[in-house]
Amino acid sequence: MKKVLLVKANPQQEKKSYSLRLAKTFIDEYQTQNPNDQIIELDLYKEEIPFIDGDVLSARGKVVLKQELNEIELEKINKINRLADLFLESDKIIFSAPMWNFGFPPMVKAYIDAISIAGITFKYTENGPVGLAGDKAVVLLEARGGIYSEGSGASSEHTKSYLETVMNFLGVKNFKVVLCEGVNLDHSKAEEIYLEAANNAKEVARLF
């Protein structure tokens, strides 16, 4: 049995979100193919994801010096460590997110910051950083209002390229993406665009 982590990053209801609808389609197909696998949902807009703030930085400094943490520092560090542990324990990870203003929603960055921890998900060596995440499969299911995978918009894309870079840094090489893009360019074609992306999501899910 594999542990599959679904990271959701859209505060809207599923029916109003192309990325969440893609996630539902993907999971349904995946579970059909892998009925015994465990699916764990992490909704970044419902979980309390700690930001890297003064408390967290202070706590990390105290950990290095083996000093006692205060209550707030301990709470935030424990939450961050649990998120990192869940990421490491998962065999497969699905990110479901939209593109907002050329990048991901802020909670995605907060989550990435939380799980990117030296000594836990990566380490520094004399030959440079080495990822510690192990052999995982990661897929990004992303919705975009415009076209950013090619053409003039490509230089403004800071989502897929960012997440793939981070995953590679953490040691994950098996990275795939399913895009649903251009849904805001012509609303009469939005559902057609989604259905094509949904079919692509099903194909990826069968082999994921």
HUZI-V937867 format. One line per field, one symbol per residue. phi: phi as a letter, one per 20 degrees, with the letter a starting at -180 (. if undefined). Layout:
phi->???
This chain:
phi->.eedddedcbfffgfdcffffffffffgffffecfefeddecefedeeefefdfffffffffffeldfefffffffffffffffffffffeccdddbeeclmceggffffffffeecfnddbbecfdofcfdfneddccddcdcfddcebmfeffeecdgfffffffffeoedeccbcdccnfdfbffdfffffffffffffffffdf
